Amino acid sequence: MHKETLSKSTQRYMLRPTKTWCVAKPSSDQAPLLDNINYACSHVDCRLLSSGHPCYSPSNLINHASIAMSLYYQANGRNYWNCNFNNSGLVVILIPVSYGNCYYEYT
């Protein structure tokens, strides 16, 4: 399809950068997920994962790892290599499911 045949609104939509997030692969083992949390949180502020903060619940490893990994990924330019985490990270283009007052931010 040629650019001339697309509507102006479609052309503007196609030129928008795709928003991306980093999440933990569902098939990841617990040890790498814990390593990912420790690594990411040593580089970014992960207080929102602490008890009493918005992203503490649900308190499970894959959710906490996904949030920590996404925070790290966002803070470091959203490059695909910032989501590798020893092959346990996955770049997604749909915003991950949020819980309660915990939202995956896009910065």
Residue pairs with C-beta under 8 A, 6 or more apart in sequence:
3 11
6 14
18 93
19 93
19 95
19 106
20 73
20 78
20 91
20 92
20 93
21 70
21 73
21 74
21 91
21 92
21 95
21 96
21 104
21 106
22 66
22 69
22 70
22 72
22 73
22 74
22 82
22 83
22 85
22 89
22 90
22 91
22 92
23 66
23 69
23 70
23 89
23 90
23 92
23 96
24 33
24 36
24 62
24 65
24 66
24 69
24 85
24 88
24 89
24 90
25 87
25 88
25 89
25 90
26 62
28 62
28 65
28 88
30 61
32 85
32 86
32 88
33 61
33 62
33 64
33 65
33 88
34 61
34 65
35 86
36 65
36 68
36 69
36 85
36 88
36 89
37 46
37 49
37 61
37 64
37 65
37 68
39 72
39 85
40 46
40 68
40 69
40 71
40 72
41 49
41 68
43 72
43 75
43 76
44 68
44 71
44 72
44 75
45 71
46 67
46 68
46 71
47 53
48 54
48 55
48 56
48 67
48 102
49 55
49 56
49 64
49 67
49 68
50 56
54 100
54 101
54 102
54 103
55 63
55 64
55 67
55 99
55 102
57 99
57 100
57 102
58 99
63 99
66 96
67 102
67 104
69 83
69 85
69 89
70 96
70 104
70 105
71 105
72 82
73 82
73 83
73 89
73 91
74 105
74 106
74 107
75 107
76 82
80 91
83 89
83 90
83 91
95 104
95 106
96 104
98 104
